[in-house]
Amino acid sequence: MSRAKGLEAPSWVARYLRAWFPEAVKTPNSLRGRDIENTPGIAFEVKTSPHWRHKAIDQAAGYADGRGELALVVYLPPGLGEAQVANALVVLPLWAVMPLAVAAGFAPEPRPRPVGDLSHGAGQSSPGHRQEE
């Protein structure tokens, strides 16, 4: 995707998100920070590079850090443009995915764990906190 299209992609995503966040707008290119404004609770970072860069996750997490927000990376790989925004991929933490999968009926409820078993939280971060490797 060309640089010009990459700069416009956050506008496409913001327009799509207005069904949930009516005030969602693309952050002006001249300003640093999250790619989409007025989405309380979620820090969106939009990427269009033909090559996945894991640093996008750190970038999004940095915008959410300390605010208790969920950091999401919206990735439009080659072949996805303005007309296909609804098919963009979203990268989010596993702790956020599993409750969604259960609520949608794709996964069973989690089994209870023995009292004192902390294995389910090992390495897990809460919203707005980055886990160091």
Buried (B, 14 or more C-beta within 10 A) or exposed (E): BEEEEBEBBBBBBBBBBEEEBEEBBBBEEEEEEBBBBEBEEBBBBBBBEEEEEEEBBBBBBBBBBEEEBBBBBBBBBEEBBBEEBEEBEEBBBEEEBEEEEEEEEEEEEEEEEEEEEEEEEEEEBEBBEBEEE
